[in-house]
Amino acid sequence: MKKTLRTALLAVLLTTSLVACGGEEEKVAVVHDGPEGIGEFEYWLGMHSITSKAVTDHNDHPAAARLEAQTGMKVDYVSPPVGQEKSQMNLLLAGGNDGMPDLFRYNLPLHYRGGVDGALADGVILDITDLVEEYAPNYMARINASEDMKKGAYTDSGVLAYFGSTLPDPEMQGLPFNGPMVNKNS
């Protein structure tokens, strides 16, 4: 049980905006033991148009192989065609929980009726607030240390709506290069 929970939480950590799909059973994410004991899950993730010029889907991206080697998790990425993410997600949602991936990244506040709270009420996603508070205390401390971050991370009903990365220091925020763009001596 601990290994499954740890694997599920690792899956949660891999995303910047994570939603676990719900079914009739209470679960964080469906994590299958794949071949040779490698944890495996399905992740629906839209692809940036620039990335799509280099790879056909996220499974072909070199980072996917590196992620699997470093974490022992096999992620089966489901990449909708570029520009069709909204219509593909609508089809996925219309099909019910049986066809839903284990995880997906999608802008629920903008594109789902009722936002995150509506998706929770409809059983599309699970409330992972307690799990994140228990298994990611440093993340929660970071979120709760800033009133702005706290406002952005929780819904009005107190549900943790986002679990992702935070930039720890102001110097890491903004443009990565703040110097002159062209060196006069070159």
OpenMM code with the backbone's topology and positions (N, CA, C; nanometers):
from openmm import Vec3, app, unit

residues = "MET LYS LYS THR LEU ARG THR ALA LEU LEU ALA VAL LEU LEU THR THR SER LEU VAL ALA CYS GLY GLY GLU GLU GLU LYS VAL ALA VAL VAL HIS ASP GLY PRO GLU GLY ILE GLY GLU PHE GLU TYR TRP LEU GLY MET HIS SER ILE THR SER LYS ALA VAL THR ASP HIS ASN ASP HIS PRO ALA ALA ALA ARG LEU GLU ALA GLN THR GLY MET LYS VAL ASP TYR VAL SER PRO PRO VAL GLY GLN GLU LYS SER GLN MET ASN LEU LEU LEU ALA GLY GLY ASN ASP GLY MET PRO ASP LEU PHE ARG TYR ASN LEU PRO LEU HIS TYR ARG GLY GLY VAL ASP GLY ALA LEU ALA ASP GLY VAL ILE LEU ASP ILE THR ASP LEU VAL GLU GLU TYR ALA PRO ASN TYR MET ALA ARG ILE ASN ALA SER GLU ASP MET LYS LYS GLY ALA TYR THR ASP SER GLY VAL LEU ALA TYR PHE GLY SER THR LEU PRO ASP PRO GLU MET GLN GLY LEU PRO PHE ASN GLY PRO MET VAL ASN LYS ASN SER".split()
positions = [
    Vec3(0.0827, -0.1194, 0.0000),
    Vec3(0.0000, 0.0000, 0.0000),
    Vec3(0.0869, 0.1254, 0.0000),
    Vec3(0.1940, 0.1266, 0.0838),
    Vec3(0.2809, 0.2448, 0.0885),
    Vec3(0.3490, 0.2676, -0.0455),
    Vec3(0.3905, 0.1571, -0.1116),
    Vec3(0.4574, 0.1707, -0.2400),
    Vec3(0.3601, 0.2286, -0.3435),
    Vec3(0.2375, 0.1807, -0.3427),
    Vec3(0.1376, 0.2321, -0.4362),
    Vec3(0.1093, 0.3786, -0.4087),
    Vec3(0.0967, 0.4145, -0.2817),
    Vec3(0.0712, 0.5531, -0.2462),
    Vec3(0.1892, 0.6408, -0.2847),
    Vec3(0.3112, 0.5923, -0.2575),
    Vec3(0.4309, 0.6684, -0.2940),
    Vec3(0.4379, 0.6863, -0.4456),
    Vec3(0.4056, 0.5808, -0.5198),
    Vec3(0.4067, 0.5873, -0.6651),
    Vec3(0.3020, 0.6848, -0.7146),
    Vec3(0.1856, 0.6821, -0.6536),
    Vec3(0.0787, 0.7740, -0.6933),
    Vec3(0.1199, 0.9179, -0.6667),
    Vec3(0.1825, 0.9417, -0.5524),
    Vec3(0.2252, 1.0784, -0.5216),
    Vec3(0.3368, 1.1238, -0.6143),
    Vec3(0.4237, 1.0310, -0.6550),
    Vec3(0.5265, 1.0656, -0.7520),
    Vec3(0.4607, 1.1076, -0.8826),
    Vec3(0.3561, 1.0382, -0.9195),
    Vec3(0.2835, 1.0749, -1.0403),
    Vec3(0.2276, 1.2159, -1.0267),
    Vec3(0.1789, 1.2485, -0.9096),
    Vec3(0.1257, 1.3820, -0.8843),
    Vec3(0.2359, 1.4859, -0.8973),
    Vec3(0.3538, 1.4547, -0.8483),
    Vec3(0.4647, 1.5499, -0.8525),
    Vec3(0.5134, 1.5786, -0.9934),
    Vec3(0.4834, 1.4895, -1.0882),
    Vec3(0.5327, 1.5065, -1.2238),
    Vec3(0.4591, 1.6145, -1.3003),
    Vec3(0.3517, 1.6637, -1.2452),
    Vec3(0.2735, 1.7607, -1.3189),
    Vec3(0.2816, 1.8974, -1.2552),
    Vec3(0.2514, 2.0008, -1.3328),
    Vec3(0.2439, 2.1333, -1.2760),
    Vec3(0.1017, 2.1730, -1.2464),
    Vec3(0.0128, 2.1127, -1.3109),
    Vec3(-0.1279, 2.1361, -1.2829),
    Vec3(-0.1962, 2.0028, -1.2935),
    Vec3(-0.2202, 1.9406, -1.1844),
    Vec3(-0.2573, 1.8004, -1.1859),
    Vec3(-0.3989, 1.7790, -1.1422),
    Vec3(-0.4607, 1.6879, -1.2094),
    Vec3(-0.5926, 1.6445, -1.1687),
    Vec3(-0.5951, 1.4940, -1.1818),
    Vec3(-0.6357, 1.4250, -1.0778),
    Vec3(-0.6499, 1.2802, -1.0837),
    Vec3(-0.7940, 1.2482, -1.1183),
    Vec3(-0.8131, 1.1511, -1.2033),
    Vec3(-0.9475, 1.1192, -1.2490),
    Vec3(-1.0139, 1.0245, -1.1519),
    Vec3(-1.1382, 1.0469, -1.1261),
    Vec3(-1.2117, 0.9660, -1.0308),
    Vec3(-1.2993, 0.8648, -1.0986),
    Vec3(-1.3355, 0.7656, -1.0248),
    Vec3(-1.4298, 0.6658, -1.0677),
    Vec3(-1.5181, 0.6361, -0.9500),
    Vec3(-1.5692, 0.5151, -0.9415),
    Vec3(-1.6543, 0.4797, -0.8292),
    Vec3(-1.5715, 0.4547, -0.7036),
    Vec3(-1.4471, 0.4130, -0.7200),
    Vec3(-1.3612, 0.3879, -0.6045),
    Vec3(-1.2868, 0.5148, -0.5685),
    Vec3(-1.2530, 0.5276, -0.4422),
    Vec3(-1.1728, 0.6410, -0.3971),
    Vec3(-1.0272, 0.6085, -0.4264),
    Vec3(-0.9605, 0.6887, -0.5098),
    Vec3(-0.8210, 0.6639, -0.5428),
    Vec3(-0.7554, 0.7936, -0.5834),
    Vec3(-0.6254, 0.8021, -0.5671),
    Vec3(-0.5514, 0.9211, -0.6066),
    Vec3(-0.5273, 0.9160, -0.7564),
    Vec3(-0.4753, 0.8091, -0.8039),
    Vec3(-0.4537, 0.7872, -0.9458),
    Vec3(-0.4455, 0.6375, -0.9660),
    Vec3(-0.4851, 0.5925, -1.0802),
    Vec3(-0.4759, 0.4506, -1.1077),
    Vec3(-0.3328, 0.4244, -1.1502),
    Vec3(-0.2607, 0.3520, -1.0706),
    Vec3(-0.1217, 0.3215, -1.1005),
    Vec3(-0.1112, 0.1714, -1.1168),
    Vec3(-0.0695, 0.1290, -1.2343),
    Vec3(-0.0594, -0.0127, -1.2645),
    Vec3(0.0847, -0.0563, -1.2468),
    Vec3(0.1048, -0.1775, -1.1974),
    Vec3(0.2395, -0.2319, -1.1969),
    Vec3(0.2666, -0.2848, -1.3363),
    Vec3(0.3548, -0.2200, -1.4050),
    Vec3(0.3878, -0.2585, -1.5413),
    Vec3(0.4912, -0.3689, -1.5404),
    Vec3(0.5493, -0.3977, -1.6553),
    Vec3(0.6516, -0.5015, -1.6629),
    Vec3(0.7701, -0.4667, -1.5730),
    Vec3(0.8264, -0.5671, -1.5114),
    Vec3(0.9439, -0.5524, -1.4255),
    Vec3(0.9182, -0.4590, -1.3082),
    Vec3(0.7926, -0.4496, -1.2643),
    Vec3(0.7602, -0.3717, -1.1457),
    Vec3(0.7619, -0.2213, -1.1654),
    Vec3(0.7734, -0.1760, -1.2884),
    Vec3(0.7743, -0.0320, -1.3145),
    Vec3(0.6317, 0.0196, -1.3010),
    Vec3(0.6137, 0.1251, -1.2212),
    Vec3(0.4825, 0.1870, -1.2111),
    Vec3(0.4447, 0.2488, -1.3446),
    Vec3(0.3172, 0.2456, -1.3773),
    Vec3(0.2729, 0.2948, -1.5067),
    Vec3(0.1402, 0.3673, -1.4912),
    Vec3(0.1273, 0.4788, -1.5612),
    Vec3(0.0004, 0.5491, -1.5637),
    Vec3(-0.0149, 0.6262, -1.6938),
    Vec3(-0.1388, 0.6629, -1.7243),
    Vec3(-0.1710, 0.7346, -1.8465),
    Vec3(-0.1915, 0.8822, -1.8132),
    Vec3(-0.1295, 0.9691, -1.8918),
    Vec3(-0.1326, 1.1136, -1.8664),
    Vec3(-0.1735, 1.1856, -1.9944),
    Vec3(-0.2913, 1.2498, -1.9928),
    Vec3(-0.3414, 1.3275, -2.1059),
    Vec3(-0.2799, 1.4664, -2.0953),
    Vec3(-0.2028, 1.5035, -2.1960),
    Vec3(-0.1288, 1.6289, -2.1914),
    Vec3(-0.1209, 1.6893, -2.3304),
    Vec3(-0.1761, 1.8082, -2.3442),
    Vec3(-0.1666, 1.8782, -2.4716),
    Vec3(-0.0219, 1.9108, -2.5046),
    Vec3(0.0044, 1.9267, -2.6318),
    Vec3(0.1412, 1.9516, -2.6754),
    Vec3(0.1526, 2.0935, -2.7310),
    Vec3(0.2591, 2.1598, -2.6959),
    Vec3(0.2868, 2.2934, -2.7496),
    Vec3(0.3158, 2.2799, -2.8993),
    Vec3(0.2742, 2.3774, -2.9768),
    Vec3(0.2918, 2.3702, -3.1221),
    Vec3(0.4389, 2.3608, -3.1627),
    Vec3(0.5273, 2.4242, -3.0884),
    Vec3(0.6704, 2.4163, -3.1213),
    Vec3(0.7241, 2.2761, -3.0939),
    Vec3(0.6812, 2.2159, -2.9824),
    Vec3(0.7238, 2.0791, -2.9504),
    Vec3(0.6760, 1.9825, -3.0576),
    Vec3(0.5568, 2.0053, -3.1099),
    Vec3(0.4995, 1.9131, -3.2094),
    Vec3(0.5787, 1.9110, -3.3401),
    Vec3(0.6620, 2.0109, -3.3620),
    Vec3(0.7467, 2.0107, -3.4814),
    Vec3(0.8641, 1.9145, -3.4663),
    Vec3(0.8985, 1.8829, -3.3418),
    Vec3(1.0134, 1.7959, -3.3173),
    Vec3(0.9733, 1.6515, -3.2873),
    Vec3(0.8582, 1.6319, -3.2208),
    Vec3(0.8132, 1.4968, -3.1850),
    Vec3(0.6639, 1.4840, -3.2145),
    Vec3(0.6194, 1.3610, -3.2403),
    Vec3(0.4781, 1.3399, -3.2727),
    Vec3(0.3903, 1.3400, -3.1485),
    Vec3(0.4433, 1.2931, -3.0370),
    Vec3(0.3728, 1.3031, -2.9094),
    Vec3(0.4753, 1.3002, -2.7966),
    Vec3(0.4286, 1.3232, -2.6744),
    Vec3(0.5212, 1.3324, -2.5608),
    Vec3(0.5966, 1.2017, -2.5349),
    Vec3(0.5426, 1.0887, -2.5776),
    Vec3(0.6116, 0.9608, -2.5590),
    Vec3(0.7434, 0.9563, -2.6359),
    Vec3(0.7520, 1.0315, -2.7461),
    Vec3(0.8737, 1.0349, -2.8278),
    Vec3(0.9757, 1.1368, -2.7789),
    Vec3(0.9373, 1.2178, -2.6838),
    Vec3(1.0261, 1.3235, -2.6340),
    Vec3(1.1393, 1.2607, -2.5515),
    Vec3(1.2634, 1.3050, -2.5692),
    Vec3(1.3752, 1.2477, -2.4931),
    Vec3(1.3568, 1.2592, -2.3414),
    Vec3(1.2866, 1.3614, -2.2972),
    Vec3(1.2652, 1.3785, -2.1539),
    Vec3(1.1794, 1.2661, -2.0956),
    Vec3(1.0912, 1.2065, -2.1767),
    Vec3(1.0064, 1.0981, -2.1282),
    Vec3(1.0910, 0.9766, -2.0893),
    Vec3(1.1874, 0.9420, -2.1716),
    Vec3(1.2760, 0.8298, -2.1410),
    Vec3(1.3627, 0.8611, -2.0188),
    Vec3(1.4106, 0.9832, -2.0097),
    Vec3(1.4928, 1.0236, -1.8960),
    Vec3(1.4111, 1.0207, -1.7664),
    Vec3(1.2871, 1.0674, -1.7735),
    Vec3(1.1986, 1.0661, -1.6575),
    Vec3(1.1739, 0.9232, -1.6094),
    Vec3(1.1499, 0.8324, -1.7035),
    Vec3(1.1282, 0.6926, -1.6674),
    Vec3(1.2532, 0.6326, -1.6020),
    Vec3(1.3697, 0.6626, -1.6567),
    Vec3(1.4941, 0.6093, -1.6010),
    Vec3(1.5204, 0.6636, -1.4606),
    Vec3(1.4900, 0.7905, -1.4378),
    Vec3(1.5186, 0.8525, -1.3087),
    Vec3(1.4163, 0.8189, -1.2014),
    Vec3(1.2922, 0.7935, -1.2409),
    Vec3(1.1867, 0.7725, -1.1413),
    Vec3(1.1351, 0.6294, -1.1346),
    Vec3(1.1594, 0.5505, -1.2383),
    Vec3(1.1029, 0.4160, -1.2423),
    Vec3(0.9553, 0.4156, -1.2790),
    Vec3(0.9037, 0.5287, -1.3226),
    Vec3(0.7627, 0.5411, -1.3613),
    Vec3(0.7512, 0.5440, -1.5132),
    Vec3(0.6642, 0.4612, -1.5665),
    Vec3(0.6362, 0.4620, -1.7100),
    Vec3(0.5112, 0.5457, -1.7308),
    Vec3(0.5263, 0.6542, -1.8021),
    Vec3(0.4148, 0.7432, -1.8307),
    Vec3(0.3737, 0.7216, -1.9758),
    Vec3(0.2489, 0.6842, -1.9962),
    Vec3(0.1946, 0.6708, -2.1307),
    Vec3(0.1215, 0.8006, -2.1611),
    Vec3(0.1867, 0.8892, -2.2354),
    Vec3(0.1291, 1.0188, -2.2667),
    Vec3(0.0245, 1.0044, -2.3767),
    Vec3(-0.0872, 1.0706, -2.3578),
    Vec3(-0.1909, 1.0803, -2.4596),
    Vec3(-0.1909, 1.2258, -2.5033),
    Vec3(-0.1530, 1.2485, -2.6274),
    Vec3(-0.1387, 1.3851, -2.6780),
    Vec3(-0.2449, 1.4128, -2.7835),
    Vec3(-0.3411, 1.4993, -2.7534),
    Vec3(-0.4397, 1.5347, -2.8565),
    Vec3(-0.3726, 1.6167, -2.9660),
    Vec3(-0.4300, 1.6173, -3.0852),
    Vec3(-0.3714, 1.7000, -3.1920),
    Vec3(-0.3641, 1.8466, -3.1499),
    Vec3(-0.2571, 1.9124, -3.1886),
    Vec3(-0.2378, 2.0533, -3.1547),
    Vec3(-0.3545, 2.1345, -3.2105),
    Vec3(-0.4129, 2.2187, -3.1254),
    Vec3(-0.5249, 2.3012, -3.1645),
    Vec3(-0.6605, 2.2358, -3.1413),
    Vec3(-0.6607, 2.1064, -3.1081),
    Vec3(-0.7861, 2.0347, -3.0853),
    Vec3(-0.8013, 1.9902, -2.9403),
    Vec3(-0.7227, 2.0470, -2.8520),
    Vec3(-0.7242, 2.0048, -2.7124),
    Vec3(-0.8626, 2.0192, -2.6488),
    Vec3(-0.9269, 2.1325, -2.6699),
    Vec3(-1.0569, 2.1571, -2.6071),
    Vec3(-1.1622, 2.0586, -2.6577),
    Vec3(-1.1701, 2.0392, -2.7879),
    Vec3(-1.2700, 1.9458, -2.8414),
    Vec3(-1.2393, 1.8021, -2.8001),
    Vec3(-1.1117, 1.7660, -2.7948),
    Vec3(-1.0751, 1.6303, -2.7531),
    Vec3(-1.1069, 1.6067, -2.6051),
    Vec3(-1.0843, 1.7098, -2.5217),
    Vec3(-1.1179, 1.6965, -2.3804),
    Vec3(-1.2692, 1.6877, -2.3630),
    Vec3(-1.3453, 1.7644, -2.4406),
    Vec3(-1.4905, 1.7562, -2.4337),
    Vec3(-1.5394, 1.6160, -2.4689),
    Vec3(-1.4801, 1.5545, -2.5711),
    Vec3(-1.5165, 1.4170, -2.6072),
    Vec3(-1.4804, 1.3204, -2.4943),
    Vec3(-1.3665, 1.3416, -2.4351),
    Vec3(-1.3218, 1.2570, -2.3245),
    Vec3(-1.4180, 1.2678, -2.2062),
    Vec3(-1.4563, 1.3896, -2.1724),
    Vec3(-1.5484, 1.4111, -2.0608),
    Vec3(-1.6868, 1.3556, -2.0907),
    Vec3(-1.7305, 1.3665, -2.2152),
    Vec3(-1.8632, 1.3155, -2.2527),
    Vec3(-1.8679, 1.1638, -2.2451),
    Vec3(-1.7527, 1.0987, -2.2593),
    Vec3(-1.7470, 0.9526, -2.2550),
    Vec3(-1.7566, 0.8951, -2.1154),
    Vec3(-1.7535, 0.9779, -2.0132),
    Vec3(-1.7617, 0.9286, -1.8755),
    Vec3(-1.6268, 0.8854, -1.8226),
    Vec3(-1.6255, 0.8405, -1.6983),
    Vec3(-1.5008, 0.8062, -1.6305),
    Vec3(-1.4324, 0.6821, -1.6858),
    Vec3(-1.5043, 0.5974, -1.7572),
    Vec3(-1.4421, 0.4755, -1.8091),
    Vec3(-1.3293, 0.5047, -1.9072),
    Vec3(-1.3438, 0.6103, -1.9866),
    Vec3(-1.2416, 0.6413, -2.0857),
    Vec3(-1.1396, 0.7437, -2.0406),
    Vec3(-1.1515, 0.7898, -1.9166),
    Vec3(-1.0616, 0.8948, -1.8680),
    Vec3(-0.9223, 0.8395, -1.8390),
    Vec3(-0.8193, 0.9201, -1.8666),
    Vec3(-0.6836, 0.8792, -1.8293),
    Vec3(-0.6659, 0.8901, -1.6780),
    Vec3(-0.5573, 0.8367, -1.6287),
    Vec3(-0.5291, 0.8433, -1.4848),
    Vec3(-0.5066, 0.9879, -1.4413),
    Vec3(-0.4396, 1.0650, -1.5243),
    Vec3(-0.4097, 1.2056, -1.4953),
    Vec3(-0.4338, 1.2878, -1.6203),
    Vec3(-0.4650, 1.4151, -1.6004),
    Vec3(-0.4690, 1.5044, -1.7150),
    Vec3(-0.4354, 1.6453, -1.6716),
    Vec3(-0.3878, 1.7204, -1.7680),
    Vec3(-0.3571, 1.8619, -1.7452),
    Vec3(-0.4481, 1.9424, -1.8374),
    Vec3(-0.5316, 2.0236, -1.7748),
    Vec3(-0.6311, 2.0986, -1.8502),
    Vec3(-0.6740, 2.2177, -1.7668),
    Vec3(-0.7058, 2.3275, -1.8292),
    Vec3(-0.7447, 2.4474, -1.7586),
    Vec3(-0.8928, 2.4387, -1.7206),
    Vec3(-0.9223, 2.3709, -1.6111),
    Vec3(-1.0607, 2.3541, -1.5668),
    Vec3(-1.1296, 2.4853, -1.5323),
    Vec3(-1.0636, 2.5795, -1.4635),
    Vec3(-1.1333, 2.7051, -1.4318),
    Vec3(-1.1828, 2.7787, -1.5565),
    Vec3(-1.1105, 2.7676, -1.6648),
    Vec3(-1.1462, 2.8380, -1.7864),
    Vec3(-1.2406, 2.7574, -1.8760),
    Vec3(-1.2216, 2.6256, -1.8816),
    Vec3(-1.2917, 2.5460, -1.9824),
    Vec3(-1.3925, 2.4445, -1.9287),
    Vec3(-1.4100, 2.4344, -1.7980),
    Vec3(-1.5067, 2.3373, -1.7461),
    Vec3(-1.6187, 2.4109, -1.6738),
    Vec3(-1.7419, 2.3754, -1.7049),
    Vec3(-1.8583, 2.4382, -1.6413),
    Vec3(-1.8482, 2.4202, -1.4899),
    Vec3(-1.8411, 2.5299, -1.4181),
    Vec3(-1.8292, 2.5234, -1.2728),
    Vec3(-1.6856, 2.5183, -1.2251),
    Vec3(-1.5891, 2.5164, -1.3176),
    Vec3(-1.4473, 2.5158, -1.2806),
    Vec3(-1.4080, 2.3923, -1.2015),
    Vec3(-1.3113, 2.4084, -1.1129),
    Vec3(-1.2600, 2.2961, -1.0330),
    Vec3(-1.3691, 2.2407, -0.9430),
    Vec3(-1.4453, 2.3283, -0.8780),
    Vec3(-1.5519, 2.2808, -0.7896),
    Vec3(-1.6590, 2.2053, -0.8680),
    Vec3(-1.6889, 2.2496, -0.9882),
    Vec3(-1.7855, 2.1793, -1.0727),
    Vec3(-1.7348, 2.0417, -1.1130),
    Vec3(-1.6067, 2.0341, -1.1471),
    Vec3(-1.5474, 1.9052, -1.1839),
    Vec3(-1.5458, 1.8089, -1.0649),
    Vec3(-1.5208, 1.8621, -0.9450),
    Vec3(-1.5278, 1.7792, -0.8240),
    Vec3(-1.6695, 1.7271, -0.8027),
    Vec3(-1.7676, 1.8157, -0.8145),
    Vec3(-1.9074, 1.7774, -0.7937),
    Vec3(-1.9530, 1.6742, -0.8965),
    Vec3(-1.9014, 1.6842, -1.0195),
    Vec3(-1.9397, 1.5909, -1.1255),
    Vec3(-1.8620, 1.4599, -1.1193),
    Vec3(-1.7654, 1.4489, -1.0289),
    Vec3(-1.6870, 1.3260, -1.0174),
    Vec3(-1.5790, 1.3107, -1.1214),
    Vec3(-1.5452, 1.4193, -1.1891),
    Vec3(-1.4413, 1.4159, -1.2916),
    Vec3(-1.3032, 1.4116, -1.2277),
    Vec3(-1.2871, 1.4832, -1.1159),
    Vec3(-1.1592, 1.4866, -1.0452),
    Vec3(-1.1819, 1.4548, -0.8976),
    Vec3(-1.0746, 1.4261, -0.8293),
    Vec3(-1.0770, 1.3980, -0.6855),
    Vec3(-1.0131, 1.5133, -0.6095),
    Vec3(-1.0567, 1.5318, -0.4871),
    Vec3(-0.9972, 1.6312, -0.3987),
    Vec3(-0.8713, 1.5699, -0.3372),
    Vec3(-0.7567, 1.6234, -0.3739),
    Vec3(-0.6291, 1.5702, -0.3231),
    Vec3(-0.5688, 1.6587, -0.2148),
    Vec3(-0.6470, 1.7528, -0.1630),
    Vec3(-0.5964, 1.8488, -0.0645),
    Vec3(-0.5302, 1.7792, 0.0536),
    Vec3(-0.5991, 1.6830, 0.1149),
    Vec3(-0.5445, 1.6149, 0.2329),
    Vec3(-0.4169, 1.5380, 0.2007),
    Vec3(-0.4125, 1.4745, 0.0841),
    Vec3(-0.2935, 1.3979, 0.0463),
    Vec3(-0.1727, 1.4889, 0.0244),
    Vec3(-0.1948, 1.6004, -0.0413),
    Vec3(-0.0842, 1.6934, -0.0652),
    Vec3(-0.0369, 1.7534, 0.0667),
    Vec3(-0.1309, 1.7874, 0.1542),
    Vec3(-0.0922, 1.8415, 0.2850),
    Vec3(-0.0102, 1.7399, 0.3646),
    Vec3(-0.0464, 1.6120, 0.3542),
    Vec3(0.0244, 1.5085, 0.4299),
    Vec3(0.1588, 1.4712, 0.3682),
    Vec3(0.1632, 1.4560, 0.2350),
    Vec3(0.2827, 1.4031, 0.1706),
    Vec3(0.3708, 1.5076, 0.1025),
    Vec3(0.3287, 1.6320, 0.1001),
    Vec3(0.4106, 1.7383, 0.0414),
    Vec3(0.4118, 1.8598, 0.1348),
    Vec3(0.4608, 1.8411, 0.2585),
    Vec3(0.4555, 1.9511, 0.3555),
    Vec3(0.5386, 2.0727, 0.3138),
    Vec3(0.6494, 2.0525, 0.2463),
    Vec3(0.7309, 2.1667, 0.2034),
    Vec3(0.6578, 2.2489, 0.0983),
    Vec3(0.5905, 2.1806, 0.0067),
    Vec3(0.5108, 2.2501, -0.0943),
    Vec3(0.4004, 2.3312, -0.0266),
    Vec3(0.3310, 2.2690, 0.0683),
    Vec3(0.2215, 2.3371, 0.1375),
    Vec3(0.2735, 2.4563, 0.2181),
    Vec3(0.3895, 2.4409, 0.2809),
    Vec3(0.4472, 2.5527, 0.3560),
    Vec3(0.4767, 2.6688, 0.2622),
    Vec3(0.5270, 2.6375, 0.1454),
    Vec3(0.5583, 2.7412, 0.0462),
    Vec3(0.4305, 2.8121, 0.0001),
    Vec3(0.3273, 2.7343, -0.0298),
    Vec3(0.1991, 2.7912, -0.0741),
    Vec3(0.1384, 2.8770, 0.0361),
    Vec3(0.1361, 2.8264, 0.1578),
    Vec3(0.0704, 2.8953, 0.2685),
    Vec3(0.1502, 3.0147, 0.3212),
    Vec3(0.2761, 3.0276, 0.2814),
    Vec3(0.3594, 3.1394, 0.3266),
    Vec3(0.3249, 3.2692, 0.2541),
    Vec3(0.2623, 3.2581, 0.1399),
    Vec3(0.2289, 3.3766, 0.0612),
    Vec3(0.0779, 3.3819, 0.0400),
    Vec3(0.0190, 3.4922, 0.0762),
    Vec3(-0.1259, 3.5063, 0.0606),
    Vec3(-0.1663, 3.5003, -0.0871),
    Vec3(-0.0837, 3.5565, -0.1752),
    Vec3(-0.1135, 3.5511, -0.3185),
    Vec3(-0.1083, 3.4078, -0.3713),
    Vec3(-0.0057, 3.3330, -0.3302),
    Vec3(0.0046, 3.1941, -0.3745),
    Vec3(-0.1106, 3.1110, -0.3191),
    Vec3(-0.1463, 3.1374, -0.1959),
    Vec3(-0.2556, 3.0647, -0.1326),
    Vec3(-0.3873, 3.0910, -0.2061),
    Vec3(-0.4125, 3.2172, -0.2412),
    Vec3(-0.5339, 3.2514, -0.3155),
    Vec3(-0.5389, 3.1791, -0.4491),
    Vec3(-0.4247, 3.1701, -0.5156),
    Vec3(-0.4203, 3.1056, -0.6461),
    Vec3(-0.4253, 2.9549, -0.6412),
    Vec3(-0.3867, 2.8967, -0.5294),
    Vec3(-0.3799, 2.7512, -0.5203),
    Vec3(-0.5108, 2.6866, -0.4765),
    Vec3(-0.5934, 2.7608, -0.4033),
    Vec3(-0.7176, 2.7045, -0.3502),
    Vec3(-0.8397, 2.7633, -0.4205),
    Vec3(-0.9452, 2.6824, -0.4283),
    Vec3(-1.0730, 2.7335, -0.4768),
    Vec3(-1.1408, 2.8084, -0.3621),
    Vec3(-1.2513, 2.8744, -0.3903),
    Vec3(-1.3255, 2.9464, -0.2865),
    Vec3(-1.3787, 2.8521, -0.1791),
    Vec3(-1.3975, 2.7251, -0.2137),
    Vec3(-1.4490, 2.6273, -0.1169),
    Vec3(-1.3376, 2.5597, -0.0371),
    Vec3(-1.2117, 2.6004, -0.0576),
    Vec3(-1.1011, 2.5483, 0.0215),
    Vec3(-1.0352, 2.4234, -0.0338),
    Vec3(-1.0637, 2.3896, -0.1575),
    Vec3(-1.0034, 2.2727, -0.2222),
    Vec3(-0.8757, 2.3162, -0.2924),
    Vec3(-0.7696, 2.2377, -0.2742),
    Vec3(-0.6442, 2.2659, -0.3439),
    Vec3(-0.6658, 2.2383, -0.4920),
    Vec3(-0.6654, 2.3416, -0.5707),
    Vec3(-0.6988, 2.3294, -0.7128),
    Vec3(-0.5771, 2.2987, -0.7991),
    Vec3(-0.4609, 2.3334, -0.7531),
    Vec3(-0.3402, 2.3171, -0.8326),
    Vec3(-0.2305, 2.2560, -0.7470),
    Vec3(-0.1550, 2.1692, -0.8071),
    Vec3(-0.0380, 2.1134, -0.7415),
    Vec3(0.0714, 2.1165, -0.8445),
    Vec3(0.1644, 2.2082, -0.8280),
    Vec3(0.2662, 2.2239, -0.9298),
    Vec3(0.3913, 2.2844, -0.8743),
    Vec3(0.4649, 2.3469, -0.9620),
    Vec3(0.5918, 2.4033, -0.9209),
    Vec3(0.5730, 2.5469, -0.8747),
    Vec3(0.6589, 2.5878, -0.7857),
    Vec3(0.6632, 2.7271, -0.7438),
    Vec3(0.8064, 2.7742, -0.7597),
    Vec3(0.8232, 2.8999, -0.7903),
    Vec3(0.9573, 2.9555, -0.8004),
    Vec3(0.9940, 3.0110, -0.6634),
    Vec3(1.1002, 2.9591, -0.6030),
    Vec3(1.1294, 2.9920, -0.4651),
    Vec3(1.1757, 3.1342, -0.4370),
    Vec3(1.2456, 3.1963, -0.5274),
    Vec3(1.3024, 3.3274, -0.4982),
    Vec3(1.2697, 3.4257, -0.6098),
    Vec3(1.2561, 3.5543, -0.5743),
    Vec3(1.2226, 3.6543, -0.6759),
    Vec3(1.3212, 3.6586, -0.7927),
    Vec3(1.4490, 3.6319, -0.7662),
    Vec3(1.5464, 3.6389, -0.8751),
    Vec3(1.5262, 3.5277, -0.9774),
    Vec3(1.4501, 3.4244, -0.9418),
    Vec3(1.4225, 3.3160, -1.0364),
    Vec3(1.2964, 3.3439, -1.1179),
    Vec3(1.2268, 3.4500, -1.0868),
    Vec3(1.1042, 3.4834, -1.1568),
    Vec3(1.1330, 3.5855, -1.2650),
    Vec3(1.0525, 3.5884, -1.3671),
    Vec3(1.0716, 3.6851, -1.4744),
    Vec3(1.1630, 3.6310, -1.5819),
    Vec3(1.2220, 3.7201, -1.6582),
    Vec3(1.3082, 3.6794, -1.7683),
    Vec3(1.4326, 3.6070, -1.7165),
    Vec3(1.4703, 3.4979, -1.7812),
    Vec3(1.5894, 3.4270, -1.7350),
    Vec3(1.7183, 3.5013, -1.7659),
    Vec3(1.7133, 3.5965, -1.8579),
    Vec3(1.8317, 3.6715, -1.8953),
    Vec3(1.7968, 3.8191, -1.8906),
    Vec3(1.8575, 3.8914, -1.8011),
    Vec3(1.8250, 4.0327, -1.7862),
    Vec3(1.9363, 4.1250, -1.8340),
    Vec3(2.0403, 4.0692, -1.8900),
    Vec3(2.1528, 4.1497, -1.9383),
    Vec3(2.1309, 4.1952, -2.0804),
    Vec3(2.2301, 4.2626, -2.1376),
    Vec3(2.2161, 4.3060, -2.2771),
    Vec3(2.2084, 4.1846, -2.3685),
    Vec3(2.1236, 4.1943, -2.4704),
    Vec3(2.1008, 4.0802, -2.5594),
    Vec3(2.2156, 4.0604, -2.6584),
    Vec3(2.2887, 4.1665, -2.6890),
    Vec3(2.3998, 4.1557, -2.7829),
    Vec3(2.5233, 4.2155, -2.7170),
    Vec3(2.6304, 4.1406, -2.7202),
    Vec3(2.7559, 4.1883, -2.6648),
    Vec3(2.8238, 4.2744, -2.7711),
    Vec3(2.8594, 4.3957, -2.7351),
    Vec3(2.9205, 4.4868, -2.8316),
    Vec3(3.0555, 4.4354, -2.8811),
    Vec3(3.1213, 4.3509, -2.8027),
    Vec3(3.2544, 4.3013, -2.8399),
    Vec3(3.2484, 4.1794, -2.9319),
    Vec3(3.1312, 4.1270, -2.9600),
    Vec3(3.1243, 4.0081, -3.0448),
    Vec3(3.1250, 4.0416, -3.1903),
] * unit.nanometer
topology = app.Topology()
chain = topology.addChain("A")
for resn in residues:
    res = topology.addResidue(resn, chain)
    for name in ("N", "CA", "C"):
        topology.addAtom(name, app.Element.getBySymbol(name[0]), res)
